[in-house]
């Protein structure tokens, strides 16, 4: 019997569900269906451009989500947040299995602040957060991450990223750097230094295409 307050089976708490182009990271520029789950993990990031997903959301049945995904001409799904893996044991695992069984390409965007389950049939992109003077990342997740994606806004940011990469022995091929910027103007200001930094270190640079194209507009 369910306990009081337990979410209904085969549902997840959704902040947004839409079709677009992936704006950043290893799939940048590719069409994808985005499933943005609600809920996040403290400490929260002061520069986050999706703070609206930290709370709220609508609980949606897995089959309804699958119907929406199937309605789009695309075989890629990006599951993001908030922190998506907060819901792994309360509906997300079932959704993942359904998508994988239907041969969708799945990418997760996570902070690495909570346990990352074994998902060998998905691409796990982790964006560690440096908040209140420390990296907020669970070391046990290291082997579960395919790509580390960092936001950077200048020399201090580069030094912190260098320290993280050196500490965990991460190969340059697994590193992606994005210019800090929740607005178009802020991102453009930071692109030059990030370009130079990536060239020096051998990292991939990823602009945030959705912000460059549409500034602060949501759900595009």
Beta strands, then each sheet from edge to edge (+ up, - down):
strand 1: 11-21
strand 2: 31-37
strand 3: 58-61
strand 4: 76-80
strand 5: 105-110
strand 6: 122-126
strand 7: 129-131
strand 8: 134-136
strand 9: 147-152
strand 10: 175-179
strand 11: 204-205
sheet 1: 3+ 1- 2+ 4+ 5+ 6+ 9+ 10+ 11+
sheet 2: 7+ 8-
end
